[in-house]
Amino acid sequence: MRQYPPIAEHGLIGDLQTCALVSSDGVLNWFCSPRFDSPSIFASLLDHDRGGSFAITVDAPEVTVRQLYLADTAVLITRFLTPDGVGEVIDFMPVQDPRTATSRHRIIRGLRVVRGTVRFTVACRPRLDYGRQPHELTLDEDRARFTGAGLALHLDAVGAVRLERDGNDAQASVELRAGQLAALVLTVCDADGEQPTPISLEQAQEEFAAARRFWHGWIGRCHYRGRWQQAVNRSAITLKLLTYAPTGAPIAAATMGLPEQVGGERNWDYRYTWIRDASLSVRAMRDLGFTEEAEAFRAWISERIKEGDAPNGEPLQIMYRIDGDPHLSEEILDHLEGWRASAPVRAGNEAADQLQLDIYGEAVYALSQSGEITGMGAVGYDDWKNAAAVLDRVCDTWDRPDEGIWETRGGRKDFTYSRLMCWTALDRGIRQATAHARPADLARWTAARDAILAQIMERGWSDERQAFVQNYDDTVLDASLLLMPLVGFISPRDPRWLSTLDAMEGELVSDSLVYRYDPAASPDGLRGSEGTFSLCSFLYVYALARAGRLEQARYAFDKMLSYANHVGLFAEEIGPTGEQLGNFPQAFTHLALITAALALDTGLDRAPRGHRSRSCGGNCPSGCDGRGRTRRPFGGPAPWWRAASPGGPDRAAYVGGMNSPVVPHRDGDHGGLPAVKRTDYAGAVYGSMLAASVVATAGAVGDYPRVQLAVMLVVTGLVFWAAHVYARLAGERLVGQGISWSETRQVARHEWSIVEAAALPTAAVLISPALGLDLAGTAWLALSLAVAQQVLWAFAGATRAGASRRHAAVEGLANLALGLIIVAAKAALGH
C-alpha cells in the first residue's frame, strides 16, 4: 500500500449523511461518523501511521488495479487484475431513510472473483477521534467489535472470510474462486447502540441491488440530455453525496486538511456549509431538475435567517455546521503529520468569523430561485419578512471593506465581488417583491442597488487595465468576477466585459486553466502559492460560451475535463504538473462543471448550423425540440398567460437568474438570434405541411378543381409562413425588453400544437379509400394514428426533452378530436 496515494486516486461513497473515500488500491482511508463533520474514524489520508484505515487488497506479485463507478450510481468497484485471476471489491453505503438523522451507518464491501483465483487480504485499523482516542477490540471468528470515544464499530464477515486479531485491530485473508462471493459489513453506531443483526450473502446482494435502484431512480430525475451527459451526471451524484439529507445543507468538500500546495500551510476544513457554495450548488441541481434539493436548502437558509444575528453580529455568517450550528472553532491537530507532510492539519474553520458581504447575494438568490421552482408560496410571508429585514440591513451596510470570497487573512479590503453580490441581493429582492406583490421598501432597495452598480462601474473598473479588478485600491485581476454575467450584472457581450475576459486570459489563464488571483500582486496573509482553481476554470468556460466564443470555450472545457480523476471527480485545484490539490471532491468545482456544460451545450445548439458539432436532436438543456422551436426548460411549454404577458420591467426575474439556461438578456444581447432563420424556415416547412393537409382534406370531403386546390395550397402555406415570421418579429421586440429569445418563441406553441395535430388524422382520411376502408374503419385508423402520435410524443419527446406528459395528453386528445371531426364531415357530405 502506498503511504500517501495522490489526492485524485480516490472514489467517493456515501449515504447522504456521511461519506468515505476509497483509494484506487482498495484502501478506505477517510471516514467520519455519524456526520460529515464528525471526528474521523479512518484518516490515513492525513497520517499513514496514526490516522487509521480499512484496507482490502490482493496478495499477488503482479497486480494491476482499476477503479470505476457502476454507471449513474455511487457504487464503487475496484478491480484487481492478476495473472491468476480477476477480483473485485464493491463498495457502497446503503441509503435507507436519509432524511432522518441517525448515528447508525453502514459500509458494505463486497468481494467477488470473476475469473481464476484471487487471494484477498483485509486489515481494519480504526483510529477514533482523529486518532486521539484508544479503542478496545472484542473478536470472534466472524465478528469484530471496536469500542471507544462513545462509538461502537461492528465488523461482520460474510461468507468464507474469518477475522483474526492483530493487536487491537482485525485482519483476514481469504481465497476465492471464479463465481464466489464474500463481504465485510462495517456498522458504526453509538457505544450503547443495539448490535446489528448479521446479514447473509443473499441479503448483501439485495442491499447492493437496492443501492443501484436508489441511484438510478434519483439520477433518472435529471433533465439534462446534452453532450457531456456522463460528466454532468457524475457531478450531480457527487453534489448529492455531499448534501446532508436531514437538513438539506450541502458541504463544501468531503475532507479536511488536504493542501493547496504540497508541504504548504493552506490546509482547511471544508466539511461545513458555506452559504455561497451551497447556494450555487443548489442552483446547479435545480437547473438539472432536482427541485427537492433546492427547496430543502431554502428551508435551511430560512431557518438561519429566522434565528437572528449570528455570533459575529451579522444577519448571517459565511458558514455553519450542517445542522445550522454557527460555532466552528478551529484547532490544529499537531499529532497528525498531514498528507505528504503538509501541516498544519486543521479541524474547524475560524473563517466563520470573517465578514464576507457577498453571502447576502447568494442567500437571497437561493430564496428567489426556490420561488421560481414552486411558486412564491414556498417562501411564506414570515420568511419573506425575515429576508426583507436582511435586505434593509444590506442597504445600510453594503459599503464596507471585508475579507472577500477567498477568505484572505491579510486584512479587509473593498472587494468588487462583495459589492457585486450585494447588488445581486437587492436586485433579486426587488424582482421577487415586484413579481409576487410582497411588501418591501422598493424605493430604498432600488436606490441602494443603483448606487452599488454605479460604484462598481466607477471604482471597480480600471481604465489602466481595461478590466474590472479585485478591489478598489489596486489593479489586480480576480477570477471571482467571472460571475458578473452569470448574475445578470452585465451582458456577457458588453464591451467592458469582453475586455475583462481578455485581460483575465492574459494574466490568470494558463493553458485554459485559471488562477483565482496572483497572491504575489495581492498578498493574502498566507505563505506559499497555489494551483489553478478548478471552479474558476469552469466559470471561465461559462463566460466564454455566453460571450459567443464557442470554439475557445469548448477547447477549454474539454481540456478541463481531461484533469478529472479516473472516476470523474475533481479536487479544489490543479497543480503545476496536472495533479489535483486541495480538499476532495469539491462541490464548488462540480457545480461549476454543470454550469459550464449547460451554457456551452446551449450555445452550441443555438450557433449557426455550420458551427455546431451536432444537431441537438431535441436534447439540449434549453428545451429545444430539435426543429427550431424551444420549449420552456424542464417543464413543457410556458403557460399562455405567462408567455403572452411579460408582466412589466421585472419579467426577466421569471426567465433569468444565476446559471439559468434561459437568462435575462440586457444591452441588446439576443442570445438565440441565430435561430431566427431557422424559425422562418420552420414556418415555411410547417406552412407547406399544413397547407397540404388542408388541401388534401378538402379533396377528400369535397369536389374541387385542381386549380382551386393549387390556389388553396399556396395561400394556406403563405398564411402559416407569415404567422411564423410575425411571431419572430414580435419575439425580437420582447427580447429587446429583456425577455429571452427562446421563451418568446413559446408564445405560439399551443396554437401550433393544435394545427400540427391535424396531420395524422387527415392522413387517415386520405389513405382510407386506397385501403378499402368504410367509415368505421377510417375512424379506427384515425384513432390509432392519434394514439400512436401521443405515445411517441410522451415517451420519445416528453421524456427526452423534459416536456410535460400532461401536455402530451392534450395533444393526443386534440389529434383524436380533429380526426373524428374530419371523419364526421366526410360522412355528413356523403363521401
Helices and strands as residue ranges (DSSP letters): E 10-14, E 19-23, E 27-32, E 40-42, E 53-58, E 64-69, E 76-82, E 85-92, E 105-125, H 128-131, E 136-140, E 143-148, E 151-158, E 164-166, E 169-177, E 181-190, H 201-219, H 229-241, E 243-244, E 249-250, E 273-274, H 275-287, H 291-306, E 319-320, E 331-332, G 339-341, E 346-347, G 350-353, H 359-374, G 376-378, H 381-397, H 416-436, H 442-459, E 461-462, E 467-468, G 479-483, H 495-507, E 509-510, E 513-514, E 532-533, H 534-546, H 550-561, E 573-574, E 580-581, H 587-606, G 609-611, H 640-644, H 652-655, H 675-701, H 706-736, H 741-744, H 749-756, H 759-771, H 775-792, I 793-798, H 799-801, H 805-828
